[in-house]
Amino acid sequence: MKLSALQQSYLSRRSNSFRGPSPLDSSSDSTGKSPATTFWLLLHAACCLASLVLGFRFSRLVFLFFFSASSANLSAFRGGGGGGEISAPLLVHSSLAVNNPIVNLATPANRTSPAAGSRVMVGRHGIRVRPWPHPNPEEVMKAHRILERVQREQRALFGVKKVRTVIAVTPTHVRTFQKLHISGVMHSLMLVPYDVVWIVVEAGGVTNETASIVAKSGLRTFHVGFHHRMPISWDARHKLESRMRLHALRIVRKERLDGIVMFADDSNMHSMELFDEIQSVKWIGAVSVGILVHSAGVDESSSLQGEEEAPPMPVQGPACNATNNLIGWHTFNSLRYAGRSAVYIDDLEPVLPRKLEWAGFVLNSRLLWKDLDDKPDWIKDLEVLDGADEDIESPLSLLMDTSVVEPLGSCGRRVLLWWLRVEARTDSKFPAQWIIDPPLDITVPSKRTPWPDAPPQLPINEKVLFDTQQTTKHSTKTRTSRTRRTRSKRKHDAKVIGVQVSTHSEV
Amino acid sequence: MDFWNVGFLVLLCAASVFSIGAVELGRHQPTERISGSAGDVLEDDPVGRLKVFVYELPSKYNKKILQKDPRCLTHMFAAEIFMHRFLLSSPVRTLNPEEADWFYTPVYTTCDLTPNGLPLPFKSPRMMRSAIQLISSNWPYWNRTEGADHFFVTPHDFGACFHYQEEKAIERGILPLLRRATLVQTFGQRNHVCLKEGSITIPPYAPPQKMHAHLIPDKTPRSIFVYFRGLFYDVGNDPEGGYYARGARAAVWENFKNNPLFDISTEHPTTYYEDMQRAVFCLCPLGWAPWSPRLVEAVIFGCIPVIIADDIVLPFADAIPWEEIGVFVDEKDVPQLDTILTSIPPEVILRKQRLLANPSMKQAMLFPQPAQPGDAFHQVLNGLARKLPHDRSVFLKPGEKVLNWTAGPVGDLKPW
């Protein structure tokens, strides 16, 4: 019966959270108000009050003192969930043997095995916390190795079956934006889960600048120089880049590199799926390239010409019919930009790509090898092209029959890389290897301040404050006076002023 | 001597060839069949091996209850309703009770839901008792065996003890009238009052379409080491901790909340299913009852279940070798969970993942509508078929009575 009173309170708490009907049919049948029931209710109320004062469930402690037989196994216990201050009584509190005798009394017959046979006991258990509940670095490393092994297995099962090396060809030259662009390509190549060989062809010869960037990649690289300087018109630049790429292909041929050749121009952006997709190429494949042309001023021209058609898709790549066969090519429509495209590198007009960019093609490197028995016959030999490099605009010129190109990326429907040309002026200066050396220490005050109004002279006492605190203090309305500092520091002071003024005024 | 040398060489070559063959087969295969008697059992077809007769009870026991609260179709205990629907249209159903091996009583005892959606079991014993009184008075088959060839689906927290609170459930014990029947329940714990000998443990209901709608590509790399979403402390019912989950969930939180390998929290993210597919281990600790729908979710999504529930009996334990598929951690070993999990060799982990990828394994955990071969319904029937033929002793002589119809708490004897 005393069990029932306590259980009833627990029960009512659970049903309270259920917000359901009160358990009228619960098995505890306290019919009349017998004195024993009232006594136990009063005792329970007293215990509740004591619990409120002490901060833990006092009523259970009473039963512990009545029924505590053997002390159960005490492992390291935490000082309770709610009232954490009183840890000593809670240690005793968490004895597992509290409710066990009650359970045994209630159901002696139904248990086929003795209670000691079951490891599990009903009732309050302690929350086991080890003394130093923080991660062990060796275990963290082990876990990472497990994850890596699992992911390798996943790749082997669901990823690409026959893995080939990716040979990335990048023409580059030293310029302001070089580090920006080539860092992007480098990081993409470092993330590729396959072996990578990076062939960097540099116009104007090998420089330390490029070498320092390329060396950080940790990939197998061929850094070669090309003996021409990069010209300043886009047209000539595209032509030179084509020649540089052919130079790289000659290296592939000479070294007999085995893998898939892709053209990673240094200002392009590649998605990781591209590298997975090109693994499925057999001889020569084409992917769709997103063309991002800076569209300044284009909209006006189109409205002037009165074009009704929607702007074309900025995509270059293979075009397929319904049965996923190659039937043609999407190329870049440069008519919209007729007469309004950039000629020189620092022009404001949009920079246009060629009809078909090299970046959209991938080749099996065996196509370039000198003596290979099962090379297909529709590929021209590289040696034939010696001297006639100027006319090579895209790898299609290397083929005698363009219908053998395999469209990749679900037949060109998925755009896997983007073409973008953003460059600074050809004469713009930047620190070599982007290291400021020697450090800047000469600052010249500029002739014009940002605030053309000269402020009035400072009052004397605030000037003293100014000297000691190294910041200018005035009333909120007036501006700062000119000081012999650099502009950036003044801006900082302006912010500080805002704060300081308020405190000053309060004082 | 030459003969022996040659023979030895031949043996050596044969051994190497076979071992290479074994290695080839073992590696880089997405799934692995649970070989041996246990695994093959999953693909057994129960049709033709047993016959089930479904009693026609008045709709107040089933249809009307469902009409009052259609939420019963989507909660964890919906298996009882779907089992009924499956049996009505299954080829194992027979309309002739004389030739039936098993008898099924469609009474939805778990369909009395609170506004929150949790089932209240207070009327269930009376409902069950009333149903049994009905079938024993209208058909002779109950009295023939006192229910030994009848089975009931009692998916609630503690099965046929009909209470959500463990102490109360133990005190009540299994309903006396069901002492001889076979119980199909989600609860399973060894040496527990509420688990009868010969019960069939089933997984809790999880909606198959909802889970299949959240599948992500197989090649998405598994980058989460341990994943868990759920309560650690049940603040409403057990604010101090120590009762809920026997303190195991709280121990997980306190020990590993700072550990970057453990992605555990109480949030309800919308990407719960997707995240499980990106995890290597999924914790399935006990709650108020030892079983958890997380086990089903982990199996479907290929995440190795880490079961923290002492003495638990997992679904279809006689057909599925859970020791080989999941990781069992004692509640007292929870503080060392990170050591335990990181010390499992990678080959063992890969093998468990291959076993989990087996489609028959996943199918056995689901209750799809309409039923498909190898699903949980069929596993239940397989379990029932394995208990056949009935021992001669279950058939009582006429007039012999074993069950005590007045046993149990007084409140249960009131009519429903």
Interface residues (C-beta under 8 A of the other chain):
Chain A: Q7 Y10 L11 R13 R14 S17 F18 R19 G20 P21 P23 D25 S26 S27 D29 F56 R57 S75 R78 G80 G81 G82 G83 S94 N99 V103 A106 T107 N110 R111 T112 S113 G117 S118 R119 V120 V122 G123 R124 H125 G126 I127 R128 V129 R130 P133 H134 P135 N136 E139 V140 K142 A143 R145 I146 L147 R149 V150 Q151 E153 Q154 R155 A156 L157 F158 G159
Chain B: H28 Q29 P30 T114 P115 N116 L118 L120 F122 K123 R126 Y164 Q165 E166 E167 K168 I170 E171 R172 G173 I174 Q189 R190 N191 H192 V193 E197 P217 D218 K219 P221 R222 S223 F225 Y233 G236 N237 P239 E240 G241 G242 Y243 R246 G247 A248 A250 A251 E254 N255 F256 N258 N259 P260 L261 V280 D310 D311 E331 K332 V334 P335 Q336 D338 T339 L341 T342 S343 I344 P346 I349 L350 Q353 P409 V410 G411 D412 K414
